Amino acid sequence: MDPLTPVEREWGRRLAASGTDGCLSAEALISLAERGKSSPNYSTAMSHVARCPNCRATLKELRAADALRPRTSFRFGWTGRLGIAAAIAAAAVLGFLLLRPGMDVPGLAPGGPVAKSVPSPAKGRTDPLPVPKSSPNQVTPETRIAKSSEPEPKPIAPAKPKRASSRFAKSKPKRPAEEAVVPDSREEHRELVASQPEGFSSASILEGEVLTLNHEVGEVCPRNWNEGEVVPKRRGGGTGAL
Amino acid sequence: MLLGSGQDSEGTSARASGEFRPKAPPDRTGGTDALEDLLRRERPAIERYVRSRARTRDDADDLVQNVLLKAARHFGDFREECPFSQWLLRIAINEVKNYYRRLAGERIESTDAWEEENPAALQQSPSQACPTLHADDSMVAERLLEAMHCVCGEDETNVISMVYQGESFEEIAAVLEMKSATVRSHFLRGRAKLLAHLVANEPDLVGGAEAIRAAAERAACSDAGDALDMAEREALEANDANSTVFRSACVKIARHLPMPILVFAAMEATWIL
């Protein structure tokens, strides 16, 4: 700070000596300390405070006392409230994106909470199921005969069965092709179907699984017909085996 | 709200006129009526202050009761160096401070204990005590304030007044709710404007034209790094208070002005004559 000149110090002494007239009331000082620039007659009151050492000292004491006030309760300011609102909104958006139907999330069951709709089996149904068309690459006895005169084809990887919907394509667990029991012919397929118990309706035979109505739990269950074991369908993502 | 605490029956008229005038002390010998009257008048403000700061209503009642008891006990020590309402408020502030410290689990300091036992000490600190108001003090102060209002803004006037009375920039910043850098710039700008105005228009407040000329000559040959340069000398000749060069020259001259006691003694002698 630029040091005051002797003349200025003398002015200050005289200002202080003459400034004690018309001191502010206690109420005016309290209002000045509490409301600051929005207190009534701020300009007049502050110009007196600037001159009067008494009122200035009392105002300082008021502010010092308020500075000692213990803060026991946590109060949210506007920034705190905005921060919390932003965090909740971000969590909601993130949750929506992650748990959206059809989203693959590492660590979560594929397919999410959407259950695959399966037609209810018609009881006593005996007519054969439509046989899936064999792909051109698939080797059947007929094709073997037809192609016997042709040079030995290169080994072709078994074709993946055509999926009903690309939406569920990802939800199906990948199964090695050699594990799938694929009927070689229409006759074999009919035998397969006929060997199933009553209640059998439809299945992706190509993948070695059938659906059956589990009368005990009243649900359609996947059944591994190779093992003859009925596994109750799990709710909420338990249909991943289908 | 610029009113004092009229301390006797005449205080009502002083309050009505919106002006505080020092009054004769209330009748303290038979003074229960006078004291009761004062306390009844000032109690609502004190109660409002304490209630908005205490945690519970019971705490607030206890604090108000302590304040009133201390005021009654030490009423004889009240020297009227400040209005009664401010004295009562200072006692209340001390009570609230001690209350906060008790809440925080602090041990109350000995100075507070001293003040608690001596509310008379809350009236004014010895450095602030100016019991006699000289007419010449008021006259000089009034002329200074007029000059400040003439050339400075409101904030600059307030800042200059407080800096001249020895307040630091930080203290002023707390009182005026400003940054201390803002306070400093207000002071430097306002001070230059005030000194330039006084040198150009009211030289008697700074010792007269002769004293200014002598100070200018000393400033011109100063080796302290604040010597007047050529432009500042020319600005002094032009005597234009609105020129920034003239203002900086006046700030340098003010450092070389003669002893103020001699200056004001000569000035007062001139006024008397």
Chai-1 contact restraints between the chains, C-beta under 6 A:
chainA,res_idxA,chainB,res_idxB,connection_type,confidence,min_distance_angstrom,max_distance_angstrom,comment,restraint_id
A,T5,B,A254,contact,1.0,0.0,6.0,A-B,restraint_1
A,T5,B,R255,contact,1.0,0.0,6.0,A-B,restraint_2
A,P6,B,P260,contact,1.0,0.0,6.0,A-B,restraint_3
A,V7,B,L257,contact,1.0,0.0,6.0,A-B,restraint_4
A,V7,B,P260,contact,1.0,0.0,6.0,A-B,restraint_5
A,E8,B,Y164,contact,1.0,0.0,6.0,A-B,restraint_6
A,E10,B,P260,contact,1.0,0.0,6.0,A-B,restraint_7
A,W11,B,L144,contact,1.0,0.0,6.0,A-B,restraint_8
A,W11,B,Y164,contact,1.0,0.0,6.0,A-B,restraint_9
A,G12,B,Y164,contact,1.0,0.0,6.0,A-B,restraint_10
A,G12,B,Q165,contact,1.0,0.0,6.0,A-B,restraint_11
A,R14,B,D137,contact,1.0,0.0,6.0,A-B,restraint_12
A,R14,B,V140,contact,1.0,0.0,6.0,A-B,restraint_13
A,R14,B,A141,contact,1.0,0.0,6.0,A-B,restraint_14
A,L15,B,A141,contact,1.0,0.0,6.0,A-B,restraint_15
A,L15,B,S161,contact,1.0,0.0,6.0,A-B,restraint_16
A,L15,B,Y164,contact,1.0,0.0,6.0,A-B,restraint_17
A,A16,B,Q165,contact,1.0,0.0,6.0,A-B,restraint_18
A,A17,B,C130,contact,1.0,0.0,6.0,A-B,restraint_19
A,A17,B,D137,contact,1.0,0.0,6.0,A-B,restraint_20
A,S18,B,D137,contact,1.0,0.0,6.0,A-B,restraint_21
A,S18,B,S138,contact,1.0,0.0,6.0,A-B,restraint_22
A,S18,B,A141,contact,1.0,0.0,6.0,A-B,restraint_23
A,G22,B,L2,contact,1.0,0.0,6.0,A-B,restraint_24
A,G22,B,E19,contact,1.0,0.0,6.0,A-B,restraint_25
A,G22,B,F20,contact,1.0,0.0,6.0,A-B,restraint_26
A,C23,B,G4,contact,1.0,0.0,6.0,A-B,restraint_27
A,C23,B,F20,contact,1.0,0.0,6.0,A-B,restraint_28
A,C23,B,P83,contact,1.0,0.0,6.0,A-B,restraint_29
A,S25,B,L3,contact,1.0,0.0,6.0,A-B,restraint_30
A,S25,B,S85,contact,1.0,0.0,6.0,A-B,restraint_31
A,A26,B,A45,contact,1.0,0.0,6.0,A-B,restraint_32
A,A26,B,S85,contact,1.0,0.0,6.0,A-B,restraint_33
A,A26,B,L89,contact,1.0,0.0,6.0,A-B,restraint_34
A,E27,B,A45,contact,1.0,0.0,6.0,A-B,restraint_35
A,A28,B,M1,contact,1.0,0.0,6.0,A-B,restraint_36
A,I30,B,Y49,contact,1.0,0.0,6.0,A-B,restraint_37
A,G36,B,E177,contact,1.0,0.0,6.0,A-B,restraint_38
A,N41,B,M1,contact,1.0,0.0,6.0,A-B,restraint_39
A,M46,B,N158,contact,1.0,0.0,6.0,A-B,restraint_40
A,A50,B,N158,contact,1.0,0.0,6.0,A-B,restraint_41
A,A50,B,S161,contact,1.0,0.0,6.0,A-B,restraint_42
A,A50,B,M162,contact,1.0,0.0,6.0,A-B,restraint_43
A,R51,B,S161,contact,1.0,0.0,6.0,A-B,restraint_44
A,P53,B,Q128,contact,1.0,0.0,6.0,A-B,restraint_45
A,N54,B,C82,contact,1.0,0.0,6.0,A-B,restraint_46
A,T58,B,Q86,contact,1.0,0.0,6.0,A-B,restraint_47
A,E61,B,I93,contact,1.0,0.0,6.0,A-B,restraint_48
A,A65,B,I93,contact,1.0,0.0,6.0,A-B,restraint_49
A,A65,B,V96,contact,1.0,0.0,6.0,A-B,restraint_50
A,A65,B,K97,contact,1.0,0.0,6.0,A-B,restraint_51
A,L68,B,K97,contact,1.0,0.0,6.0,A-B,restraint_52
A,L68,B,Y100,contact,1.0,0.0,6.0,A-B,restraint_53
A,R69,B,Y100,contact,1.0,0.0,6.0,A-B,restraint_54
A,P70,B,L103,contact,1.0,0.0,6.0,A-B,restraint_55
A,P70,B,A104,contact,1.0,0.0,6.0,A-B,restraint_56
